[in-house]
């Protein structure tokens, strides 16, 4: 993907069949694009560019156009076509998992903007104090059947719109909501209970309202986190020790569940082949095919040393699974709720 990013290199075709590689005459529009566009950097992106990309919110801030190669076109007829970047909140609006580690050396905190419940009218923010708190979630009160008893009965159209709105918000937010309820995350998330007319899309708030919110929510949230987690002259705070204990229990149990059956699977035949045979075969012939005219060194044969190192890694994982399973019965009384799990997913 390429874009008008000032601190990057000019667009260069990735293959001989990409636009601008000289394989086919370009029309005037494509030639002008190739002459002006620059590659969107995969790392080291200027902060001002990243900040502007994150502000692509339709109807409020204009989307940023970027160009990508249309690979659905036949080889030799590919073109650069315009795409539109939008705010990342459409996919995940609360990506606390991007700033985390299996066993953190320092805490990562988050602020969750939510609606204020009527039963907590005077409470502007809340941070769980024990590992048993924060497992619940707020209801979407505009969904049919979840209305407050004091609200007037809604029309059929309002109930239908509420149902559609609930489905859209669930599609967008369910992953973030579930992450925020996990035991290794919920005790470091400050819930900010916004009132009617605060935050969200209320862009016309007067300056005094913004300053009041900054103090009532931001300053007090920071003070609460420092009070709960920041070391003092007495050393590490109990909240951080408890968090580390929970993280270790969660990680060891999740790792054991993730590896459950690995030792049996890598030795299985059935409809597959043992992993040891697969690695041995990869030292004799290419494990990954390559297309004619497009050399692919990443799929080359393994050397004898590489094959032995991978076999050793497999044996180490098998031994780890056996050790974790043996320790399961003596792993302590704590049982994490909700149950986290390790997932194989690409970085965003």
C-alpha positions, -999 to +999 in steps of 0.1 A: +000+000+000+013+035-009+004+069+003+015+105+003+038+102+033+065+127+033+091+108+053+092+077+031+107+064-001+091+068-036+068+040-048+086+010-062+069-020-078+071-052-057+072-075-087+076-074-125+038-075-129+030-045-107+022-011-122+052+009-132+075-021-136+079-015-173+059-045-184+031-025-199+026+011-210+008+032-184-020+056-190-015+092-181-034+089-148-014+059-135+019+075-146+011+107-126+003+086-096+035+066-097+055+098-101+039+114-069+031+086-045+054+075-018+055+042+002+037+041+035+064+030+059+059-002+078+079+011+107+092+045+120+061+063+108+062+100+117+038+107+146+020+135+127+012+110+099+000+083+124-021+109+143-037+121+111-045+085+100-062+078+133-085+108+129-103+094+098-138+095+112-165+099+085-186+130+087-163+145+113-128+143+098-121+135+062-107+101+054-072+098+041-068+083+006-042+057+000-034+036-031-028-001-033-021-025-062-053-042-075-041-078-075-074-091-089-066-078-123-047-101-147-009-100-145+005-072-166-028-052-163-027-043-127-033-007-116-030+014-085-065+020-070-076+044-043-086+031-009-098+051+021-084+047+056-109+050+085-106+052+122-092+020+138-120+020+163-141+003+137-121-029+144-110-024+180-116+007+201-098-005+232-066-023+220-050-028+255-036-062+243-012-043+220+006-028+250+011-059+270+034-088+278+031-124+292+047-112+324+050-074+324+079-056+340+057-025+345+020-020+345+000-009+315-032+010+323-063+020+303-092+044+306-125+031+295-151+057+286-186+045+294-220+057+304-229+065+340-253+041+356-283+056+375-275+036+406-240+052+407-251+088+399-224+104+421-195+082+410-174+096+382-149+067+380-142+033+393-112+010+395-117-026+407-101-033+441-101-071+442-097-098+415-134-107+418-146-073+407-150-060+371-163-093+356-197-078+346-205-055+318-228-026+312-261-031+294-270-014+262-303+001+276-317+011+242-320-026+231-356-039+234-361-057+267-332-039+285-349-005+290-350+010+324-384+006+341-388+044+345-384+051+308-416+056+287-426+027+265-409+030+231-426+027+197-421-002+174-397+018+152-376+029+182-374-007+194-363-018+159-336+009+157-325-001+192-321-037+181-301-027+149-279-004+170-272-031+195-262-055+168-238-029+153-222-020+186-218-057+195-201-063+162-177-035+169-171-038+206-175-074+217-138-082+216-129-051+235-156-057+261-145-093+266-108-083+269-117-057+295-134-084+317-104-108+317-087-113+351-053-100+339-068-068+325-098-057+345-080-045+377-059-020+357-088-004+337-103+028+351-140+030+342-149+066+335-187+071+339-196+099+315-229+117+319-253+128+293-237+154+269-201+145+279-176+131+255-185+108+225-195+129+195-203+161+216-178+182+197-194+215+207-188+212+245-178+246+260-143+251+273-154+250+310-170+216+304-138+202+289-117+215+317-141+201+343-141+167+326-103+168+324-101+173+362-130+151+372-121+122+351-085+125+339-067+140+369-086+119+394-081+087+374-043+094+374-044+100+411-062+068+417-037+047+396-007+063+414-023+057+448-030+020+439+000+010+419+030+034+422+058+023+445+065+045+475+090+045+504+075+013+516+082-005+483+059-023+459+021-017+464-001-047+472-022-041+440+009-046+418+019-078+436-016-092+432-016-083+395+017-101+390+004-131+408-027-132+387-007-128+355+016-157+364-013-180+372-032-170+340-002-174+318+009-208+331-027-222+329-033-207+295+000-220+282-008-255+294-042-255+278-027-242+246-001-270+245-026-297+255-022-326+232+009-311+214+031-341+222+006-366+208-002-345+177+034-341+165+039-379+167+005-387+151+002-405+118-034-411+108-042-386+081-011-366+087+026-374+093+049-371+123+066-337+126+100-353+129+096-370+095+083-337+080+114-318+093+138-346+081+122-344+046+126-306+046+164-312+048+163-332+015+138-312-006+121-279-006+093-277+019+076-248+002+069-247-036+078-216-056+063-202-087+081-204-120+102-173-126+097-160-090+125-175-068+115-178-031+146-183-008+123-185+023+111-219+012+146-234+006+157-267+022+168-267+058+204-274+065+213-303+087+219-280+116+186-262+112+167-295+111+184-306+143+177-273+160+140-275+151+138-311+163+154-300+196+128-272+199+100-297+194+114-319+221+116-289+244+080-280+238+070-316+245+089-316+277+073-283+287+038-297+281+046-327+303+060-305+330+030-281+330+006-311+331+025-326+360+022-294+380-014-288+372-027-305+403-005-284+426-009-251+409-028-234+437-064-225+445-068-196+422-090-202+391-092-173+367-127-162+356-132-155+327-109-181+313-082-165+291-066-184+263-036-180+241-044-171+205-023-171+174-030-138+157-010-114+136+000-080+151-020-051+139 
